[in-house]
Amino acid sequence: LGKPTAWQERARPGAAQQHEDAPGFQYDHEAFLGKEEARSFDQLSPEESQERLGGIVDRIDENKDGYITTEELKNWIKRVQKRYIYENVAKVWKDYDTNKDNKITWEEYKQATYGYYL
């Protein structure tokens, strides 16, 4: 299981403090961004990553007061996780619904899950 890293001040562009991710940041990274988005961030330069994260932080700040509350952060993470679940269900549905009738029978489920074992 992932383990959160120590709390760190958010680095701002031009700030003297540098942000460093300790080992184990990936869990937080995926929870905050979503699995696919986290992968795309892994390909960015630190400058690009910081710029894109700034835009995301602006979206998290629901009341636009310039601060992120614990509740706003919780809502964001719930929204990201829900989106991931829906996308995953849609992908799995395509894989399991082999006859494309928009229904998954028990036989289709068994075949997709245990097919090569049966």
N, C-alpha and C positions, 0 to 999 in steps of 0.2 A: 504494500500500500504506500501511496505517496505520503510524504511528511512535509508539512509547510516549513519553509525556511524562516529564519529570524525576520522580524519586522524591519523594513528599511524605508527610509524617507524617499518619496518619489523624486527622482532626478528631473530637473527642468532644463530645457535648452539653455546653454550658457552658464549653468550653475557650476560652481567649483567642485561640488561633490559628484563623484562618478558612481553610477549604479553597477553593482556586481551581483551576479546570480550565483549563489552558493550551489554546490551539488544538490540535486533533488528539487530543483525549481520546476521541472517539467510538469509535475502534477498541478501546481498552481497555474502554470502557463496554460495548460489545457482547460482547466476549470474557468479561467478568466476569459480565454479567447474561443474556446471550442477546439476540438481536435484538428480539424482541417485548417482553421485559421492559424493555429499554433504552428503547424507545419509550414505554412506560407511565411510566417514571421521568421522561422529558422533560416530562411534564404535571404533575408534582408540585411543590409548593412546596419550598424548600430544607429546611424543618423536616420535612416529610413524607418527603422523600427520605432524609434523615439517619436518621430513625426506622426506615424500611424496610431501609436498608442495614445498620443495627445488627442487625436480625433475621437478615439474610442472613449477616453475619459470624459470628453465633452458630452458624449451620448449617454454615459452613465449618470451624469449629473442631471437628474430628472427635473429638479426645480430651478436649475440654471443659476444657482447662487455662488458658483465657483468652488464649491466644496463637495466632496463625496461623503455621504453618511454611510454608516454600516448598513442601513436598510436599503439604500440605493445600490450598494455593492451586492447585497444578497439578491435583490431583484434582478440585477444584471446577470449574475451567475446562474440563477434559476432559468432566465430566458435563454442563455447560451446552452445550458444543458438540455432544456426542452427542445430547442432547435436540433441539437445533435440527435436526440432520441427520435424525433420525427423523421429526420433524414435517414437514420439507420433503419427504421421500420420500413420506409419506402424502398430502400435498397434490398433488404431481406425479403420483402414482399415479392419483388420482381424475381428473385432467385427461387423462392419457394413455389410461386404460382406458375408451375411449368406449362400448364395448358392455357394460360392467359385469360381465364374466365373471371378474374377479379375475386376469386375465392380460393382458399387453401384447404384442401381436403386433408384428412389424416394421412392418406397414402402419399400425397405430395410432401407433407411435412416430414414423414419418416424417410422418404427418399432423399430429400434435401439435407436432412440432418444426419442420417445414418446410411445413406445410399450405398457407399462402397463397402460397408460392413455387412449389408443384408444379402 
